[in-house]
């Protein structure tokens, strides 16, 4: 373990660690998952597109496909050039998962995909699917009757709970979402509006997962969506890489070893960034370099991968409190599945202080008119932190992967914005 980095982690200081276990793509071709697995997930989502369009009319413009655009950040890039005192060697873009339909976050992909796959499995087992009809048939009464006898259970700091809860409730499932103490009140309230049973825990995310998993195991009619260990979630997130490739080609962005793509991914327990990373490395190979971003008080994936102990070590073991304004990233113990599956695909890790997130939130609104939640800003400084760490890196395209923001109530978001403005004013 890197003792210098560990010391700075213990002090809750911002740090960048370039992963010394990072491997080339060709070394990983005998992995447990393949491009065929990603394509199968993409095909299933396409089959369900007519249903999604019927249940959520806001997706009609994309015919039921849940996807976000890629946008250039010219003004924000100029601002960050000034902050870091150097011009970025490349161009800065953002993947707008903060405006994804249905749940307004990166979790809309994996979470909704897992619910849909479970619904399909139940319908196939019951012989309900009419092969002459498209999957909009899942909105009919006979399907809702079947699903009403089944309960979907999930543990969440917020955004996964929204995606699981909203889609499950729309299909007619009973839903239980176990929420950790750091989950935002508005997310709990929104779930209850959909008829979801929200169970609040006064402990952190890991305890909420443990209780939810134990409850689901006691009942045959309960299905647990395990953010720490779900292959289905993982593959749902990975689909995004196929779509990103097409988006970059549309705007003429080349991605190859001479013009690499650097992707900055906010990380909590690791499910979403892990699945996206697997997809990116499978689609782009050595031409892409994923970098994970975490709060200074919750660097669980960095700690787990750097130590090699994965889920066997918690941020509390090094004296951190796991308290951060970035609620979706407030996780003290990383996923074992993700760390062991994609740990050697992650180019590097860095941490960000809460105050920095709030300042970035305010500045992004002022410069680009975008409304992101604090956790979604953790990827924003990544390109500059990497360039400071490795000034000889190959120039390329830098993509900040946003995670949430669109569904945050204005009055809640405004408080974060005003706090960020005040911090900027104090500089």
Beta strands, then each sheet from edge to edge (+ up, - down):
strand 1: 16-18
strand 2: 70-72
strand 3: 90-95
strand 4: 151-156
strand 5: 174-179
strand 6: 197-200
strand 7: 222-225
strand 8: 261-266
strand 9: 288-295
strand 10: 346-352
strand 11: 396-401
sheet 1: 1+ 10- 9- 8- 11- 3- 2+
sheet 2: 6+ 5+ 4+ 7+
end
